[in-house]
Structures are given as C-alpha cells and as structure tokens.
C-alpha cells in the first residue's frame, strides 16, 4: 500500500530573511512534521541552498511508515521494519527539534512550541498528515478505536489486530485511496491459510475505488468467496457503530463482526487548523506551483493535508510535493519566480506477498489546480501473468527501500 503515515501535530519555525531586502541574516525555513513530506522537504531545502537555516519539528523520536503497514497487520511483516529515525537528517545539517507546535501566528511569522519556546520563520512548511474526525461517525470515538481499530495512523494502532474480518472504508478524500482494498486483500490472504472458514466483508461509502478492476480481478483469482465488497448503492455506507458488540450499521443491514476495522473520515492534522490554512472541508487549499497556502501567506502545505486536485494522498505524492515546494521556496527566498512543475505519483499495492498491482499518474497545474497530464500514467495490465505480478510485488519492496533511504537515510 502506498499511503503515508503521520501522527497528530506539531510545530517548528524559521526567521530572519523573508525577502532580499532583509540581508542581515540567513533565511530560516521551518518544517512541521517529519514524515515523507516534511523530512523530504527538509533535505531538499538543505540541498537547494546550504546557506538556509532549516529546522524540522517532529514530536516523535522515530517515524512509523504507513506504506507496507497492511502487511504488518496481516502478520507478514515486523513493525520494526516500518520505523525510521532522524540521525541522518541531523547529520545533513538540519536542526531536528523533538517538540510539538501549539500555535502559529502568520502575522508575526512565529510558531509556539509545547514547551513554551517560540520559533520565527521566513517560510513555514506544514506537513501534518491527517487527523481523525471523531465526530463524523456516531458511536466511533477514541475509546471505540481501541476496540474497533482504524489503523490509519501507523504505530500502536497497527499492532492492535493481526486479522480483520469487517472493514469499513470512508468516502473520499482520505489518505491512501487503495489502502482499504489492499488491507482486505492481505487479510484475506491471512484468513485463507489461518482461518479458512472466515471471510472479509468490505463496507464502502463509495461506488467505485482506486484500482478497482485490478483488485476485483485478483480477488476472483486468489480469494473467491472470501472477499465481499458492499458498495454505497448496495448499503455499504456505515451510519453508526457499537464498539461493545462490534456491530456496524448501514442503511440496509447490520453487521456483527468478530473483528472490525473502521476507517473513519479524516481531515488535515490539527496544526493546519491552528495556523489558519484549513478551509471548511478540513483540508488545505494551496497554489499548485509553490504549495503556498491560499489562506495564509508564507506558509506552505504538502502531503496528505493539502488539497492537491487530481493528485491522491500518498507517500509518493507527499515526497514529490515536498521537493517541488522546496524548489519554490528557494526561488522565492532568492527573489525569483517558481517554475511550473510536473509531479508524478506511483502507487503499488500488494494483493498477496507475491502479487502486486500498480498505478501511476502525472500531474501539472491547470487553472489553479493540479490536473492529470492527458495520456500519461496508467495502471498495470489486468491480464498480466503470475511472474509479472511477482515482479510488481518486488518493485513495491524496492520502492519502499528507496524512498525511505532517500528520506531518512
């Protein structure tokens, strides 16, 4: 699964030089959030101009990656393989502050940290990932999540269950659009060998989903009668849950599960709201060239929290946006105009340990939004032979090794 991971958020800062007119100090760029977007942006900023002071603010000492976390849930991978530290980022000359932001003042360009310290910035980058909308699904709150885990923020939730038999997928937008279907696939793989009389029921608040044909072809081939997808039109939207009885209620039926995985609606991480860069949707509108907020000047937003048009919320997308954002900030701090970017997203999903599928997209700014480049990208062939699927699975592993090495060292 290509998804991104996060936590709840954070803070950081920069300061002196916002324009060439302020020449008495180094430009300070602060990045809030040490995931695939924030950490990549910090490294790209450092490479773009070593004269910048770059500070990465992240409350956690290690980052737990969401891509491949479905394999952890299915018992195919150890959680330790998902964890990455920040030593290499420090070695690169980036200040890493293990702290959390509690406020951002766009007028004074100052971030307040949990411990009371203040950080000034010239340009601020937010990469806060997602937060769960706890008020969006009746019966589902933080206490219920301990019984019916969402496992959509990697870490403790990832370890709560190693087999899930009823999965509830939210409406768009949400982190990692193919994630619920990869999760259903790998749980079906687990059940096929460990609990052959069990099945996965996937309740969906949508009538279509990412890589739908590829997933459904694979389910028919590998897991006949073992994965049941219930679409929105057929009553798949969950309207309430009862954690005590592990019951999920839809418009058409009630489902009682031995184990239930509820993936609730989401929004941008909390610091985005505090900084004034999130709109009524809970997400952050940005300029598609520089990723600068449309609501607050000198603040940029990358990754899951950003409204990025046709570009999905994934680890690959966050990493690509971070690099474009770093180039744009470099240009702006030097008094130049950012160049028009093209961005790529490539998304791998595992249906089984030796069965991978993928989809790619290319995006460019059109009328103030990121739009698909016509004729670019596409999905892997639906009629591919087994050896091709095994190659796709190995490519997914190679992609994960590459992006984590580039980001975290």
C-alpha positions, -999 to 999 in steps of 0.1 A, spaced: 0 0 0 12 35 -8 -1 56 19 15 80 41 19 79 78 15 105 104 6 115 139 -11 144 155 7 177 152 33 198 157 54 228 152 86 245 141 100 277 128 123 300 109 131 335 108 152 363 95 153 368 58 119 368 41 130 389 11 163 401 -3 156 434 15 165 418 48 201 409 42 215 407 78 208 370 84 202 336 69 168 328 56 151 304 81 128 277 69 108 257 94 90 224 86 64 209 108 61 172 105 88 146 100 71 122 76 75 115 39 66 151 31 83 171 59 115 151 61 119 151 23 113 189 22 139 195 49 165 175 30 156 191 -4 158 226 12 193 218 26 205 206 -8 189 236 -27 208 262 -6 231 251 22 230 287 34 194 284 46 188 275 83 164 245 81 146 233 112 124 202 112 100 199 141 86 165 150 72 153 183 82 117 179 118 103 181 110 78 153 87 78 123 65 48 117 58 44 80 23 36 67 33 20 34 35 -18 39 18 -14 73 -10 -36 60 15 -64 57 22 -58 94 -15 -61 103 -17 -93 83 12 -108 101 36 -108 71 60 -81 83 75 -69 116 66 -34 128 104 -27 133 108 -26 95 85 4 95 104 26 119 129 52 110 150 77 130 163 112 123 200 108 128 209 110 91 188 142 88 207 158 117 240 147 100 229 166 69 230 198 88 193 201 96 182 210 131 157 185 143 135 197 172 116 169 191 87 190 201 51 199 192 37 231 179 7 245 197 2 278 178 12 296 146 10 334 142 11 341 105 13 379 111 45 377 132 57 346 115 62 328 148 55 292 160 49 284 196 60 250 208 45 229 236 74 237 260 67 275 256 96 283 232 90 304 201 104 299 166 104 327 140 103 318 103 106 334 69 88 304 52 69 278 71 61 243 57 33 222 72 33 185 66 10 174 94 -7 144 77 -42 136 88 -63 137 119 -94 115 125 -128 132 125 -140 117 158 -174 134 155 -182 121 120 -195 86 127 -220 80 156 -205 56 181 -170 58 169 -147 78 192 -112 73 206 -124 47 231 -142 28 204 -110 29 183 -93 7 209 -119 -20 203 -125 -14 165 -92 0 154 -88 22 123 -51 15 119 -49 45 96 -21 62 115 8 39 118 21 29 152 2 15 181 -30 10 160 -10 -11 136 -3 -37 163 -39 -39 177 -51 -66 153 -34 -91 131 -67 -103 115 -96 -81 105 -129 -95 92 -151 -65 86 -136 -33 71 -154 0 67 -140 23 41 -148 61 41 -159 84 13 -133 105 -5 -110 122 2 -89 102 26 -53 90 30 -42 63 6 -72 56 -16 -62 20 -24 -54 12 12 -86 -4 24 -87 -27 -6 -50 -37 -1 -59 -43 35 -88 -65 26 -66 -85 2 -39 -92 27 -63 -101 55 -80 -125 30 -45 -140 24 -41 -145 62 -76 -159 66 -71 -183 37 -42 -200 55 -50 -195 92 -89 -193 93 -102 -209 61 -138 -207 71 -137 -169 76 -142 -141 51 -136 -103 48 -166 -80 43 -157 -46 29 -183 -20 36 -177 10 13 -191 46 13 -183 47 -24 -195 30 -56 -160 29 -71 -125 29 -58 -88 32 -69 -75 2 -89 -110 -14 -87 -107 -37 -117 -72 -49 -107 -83 -56 -71 -115 -74 -81 -98 -95 -108 -73 -105 -81 -100 -113 -56 -117 -136 -81 -85 -153 -88 -70 -156 -53 -99 -153 -29 -131 -164 -44 -160 -161 -19 -135 -148 6 -138 -110 0 -172 -94 -2 -173 -58 -13 -205 -39 -4 -208 -7 -24 -226 25 -14 -255 17 -37 -259 -17 -20 -258 -3 15 -221 -2 22 -220 32 39 -217 27 77 -240 51 95 -232 41 131 -212 16 152 -215 -1 186 -180 -9 198 -192 -30 227 -209 -55 204 -186 -49 174 -217 -41 153 -217 -18 122 -250 -4 110 -256 7 74 -288 19 57 -296 -16 45 -282 -40 71 -265 -46 104 -231 -64 105 -217 -81 136 -181 -89 133 -156 -110 153 -131 -82 144 -139 -49 128 -117 -23 113 -134 11 109 -116 37 88 -134 70 96 -135 103 77 -104 124 81 -91 160 79 -57 177 79 -36 175 111 -46 198 139 -18 224 134 -33 232 100 -64 245 116 -45 264 143 -24 280 116 -55 291 97 -46 272 65 -75 247 66 -108 256 50 -144 243 58 -136 209 43 -109 204 69 -82 203 42 -57 230 30 -61 248 -3 -27 255 -19 -12 270 -50 -2 241 -72 31 257 -83 46 266 -49 22 247 -25 18 281 -7 -14 283 13 -42 302 -4 -54 313 31 -21 325 47 10 340 31 45 325 37 30 291 48 32 261 25 14 228 29 24 194 14 13 158 17 -20 145 29 -32 178 44 -31 196 11 -59 199 -15 -39 188 -45 -65 184 -71 -62 151 -91 -31 141 -71 -40 115 -45 -29 114 -8 0 90 -7 36 88 5 49 91 -31 28 122 -36 39 138 -3 76 132 -13 71 146 -47 52 177 -35 79 183 -8 106 186 -34 86 209 -56 78 230 -26 115 232 -16 124 244 -51 97 270 -50 107 283 -16 143 285 -27 132 306 -57 110 329 -36 137 335 -10 161 345 -38 135 368 -52 128 346 -82 96 331 -96 90 294 -91 90 273 -122 59 253 -134 62 218 -121 52 184 -132 46 158 -105 44 121 -105 26 96 -82 33 59 -84 12 36 -62 19 0 -55 -5 -23 -37 0 -59 -25 -28 -84 -30 -7 -112 -18 30 -114 -8 39 -123 -44 11 -105 -62 15 -67 -68 -5 -42 -87 3 -6 -95 -10 27 -110 9 58 -120 -2 94 -127 15 126 -139 1 160 -129 6 196 -138 -10 230 -128 -42 238 -148 -65 267 -138 -51 268 -102 -54 231 -96 -32 200 -102 -47 181 -131 -38 148 -148 -15 151 -178 -36 137 -206 -22 104 -219 3 100 -191 4 73 -164 -19 43 -162 -24 10 -144 -6 -23 -147 -23 -47 -171 -53 -66 -157 -44 -98 -176 -7 -99 -165 8 -134 -158 19 -146 -124 56 -138 -129 47 -102 -138 26 -99 -106 56 -112 -86 78 -86 -102 53 -59 -92 55 -71 -56 93 -69 -57 91 -34 -73 69 -23 -44 95 -35 -19 123 -18 -39 103 15 -40 98 14 -2 135 8 4 144 36 -20 120 63 -7 128 56 30 166 57 23 163 89 4 141 105 31 155 92 63 190 80 53 
